[in-house]
Amino acid sequence: MEQSKNGGKPNLIYVFADQLRLSSCGFAGDEIAMTPNIDKLAGESMNYTNAISGHPVCAPYRASLFTGKYTTSTGMVINEIRMNPNHRSFANVLQGHGYDTSYIGKWHLWANELGNHYDPRNSYVPPGSHRLGFDGFWAGYNFHHEYYNMYYHTDSPEKIVIEGYEPDGQTDLAIGQLEQKTAAGKPFALFLSYGTPHDPWDPNNVPPEYYDKFKNTDFTLPPNYLETNDPYADDWAKLTPDMRERIPEWLRVYYAMTANLDWNVGRLLHAVHELGISDNTIFVFTSDHGEMFGAHGRGGKNIFYEEAVRVPFLIRWPHKIRQSATTDVCLNTCDIMPTLLSLMGMPVPSEVEGSDLSFAALGEDGQEPEAAFLQGTGATAAWSDGHEWRALRSKRYTYAIYRIDRKELLFDNKADPFQLNNLAENDAYRDVLDRFRDMLEHKMKQHGDTFESCSWYRDHWTEDRKIVRTATIHS
């Protein structure tokens, strides 16, 4: 009944975690992870095994997700700057074709002040263009990472507290919206942005019943763990001796948060089934980026290494998309908008820079990108130069270069999954290196990326940490 009311248009539920790396999911081979619901979803979905976070930081990812553009076109080069809303967004397109567009959770595209996260002037996104077309139900906040008795805003600066554990309350909100929207019979797109498993990884920041599942688990450091900090790391990626000692405990909390996240995903999927909308609903589960936990001498993300850029990406649409199938096409963040719009039968705006990779979900032939183009445009949340990089990740190789000294790195990810052996100075790989150099030069030129310093964007694109200009579209 609901399908006919929708006029044949599929619903979209887009669920994304914060800082969940692919390698910490059970379906990806992690034997410690407790993710039975996500694993079951993988068995019912098309699994994009080479899904890449094109800029593995919260705000840049979200800007690319909602616009289908690269960072140097959105201007969201670091966190805690306010996005220019003059882009035709994912939600704008859907809204223009009769969709109810709603958003729950972390937004991270509004605040223009480093710090003071809880002040409504930073946490409340007012109705209008800065919500990028999400004009239906709104239960959002800019960002926070404490998860007990936290809050969201609707259409006023008033803080509405979620009692108890935030992901549980957000899931309750989402299920309530699914019930209302199903009854209304209008096609809908609901985006749910969880804050977990982002740090702080304190046992008091996760329900004890989930922490207890891992309290006796022995977490060992990976083969690519380094005792010294990466010299290219910003202040968010540097690890003190005390932090390094706490990594095993951090991992216990991280996996506990992920187990709770899995439970909530299961609740959502059960609601979709009980409401009878499974067959006419595209369900996506993914993450904005990963986490390093000391690999390559780094904490955080904001880097081209596998732990930071490889994310889960599962699409389920019964009877339309192949189930229990995989594709190794390189899916970048800016490819998500055109891929999903195409699957939904919606037009893709001409200014979108990503590629439509829906053919892979449908089991059809199509033109694959040779590699995903990645950008690192500065420190995580400060106007600090010296950390900028560009990279390409193909199905086999990662190629990267730093701006400050033009140091190059080349890894064979199949032969060397922990990226321990830099092949950039190996003469046997000279042809591979030259091919990636040429490819990167072409991608940067194509999208008007002139590899500027972080402070260049501060001086040329922003006023008071608000983006006041956007890039010229290059082709």
Secondary structure as UniProt FT lines:
FT   HELIX           2..5
FT   TURN            6..8
FT   STRAND          11..17
FT   HELIX           22..24
FT   HELIX           26..28
FT   HELIX           36..43
FT   STRAND          46..52
FT   HELIX           58..67
FT   HELIX           71..74
FT   HELIX           90..96
FT   TURN            97..98
FT   STRAND          100..106
FT   TURN            117..118
FT   HELIX           120..123
FT   HELIX           129..131
FT   TURN            132..133
FT   STRAND          138..141
FT   STRAND          151..153
FT   STRAND          160..161
FT   HELIX           166..184
FT   STRAND          188..193
FT   TURN            196..197
FT   HELIX           203..205
FT   HELIX           208..211
FT   TURN            212..216
FT   TURN            223..224
FT   TURN            231..232
FT   TURN            235..237
FT   HELIX           241..245
FT   HELIX           247..274
FT   TURN            275..276
FT   HELIX           278..280
FT   STRAND          281..287
FT   TURN            293..294
FT   TURN            296..297
FT   HELIX           306..309
FT   STRAND          313..316
FT   TURN            318..320
FT   STRAND          325..331
FT   HELIX           333..343
FT   TURN            344..345
FT   TURN            350..351
FT   HELIX           358..362
FT   STRAND          372..376
FT   STRAND          389..393
FT   STRAND          397..402
FT   TURN            403..405
FT   STRAND          408..412
FT   TURN            413..415
FT   TURN            417..418
FT   TURN            424..425
FT   HELIX           427..429
FT   HELIX           430..446
FT   TURN            447..448
FT   HELIX           454..461
FT   STRAND          462..463
FT   TURN            464..465
FT   STRAND          466..467
//
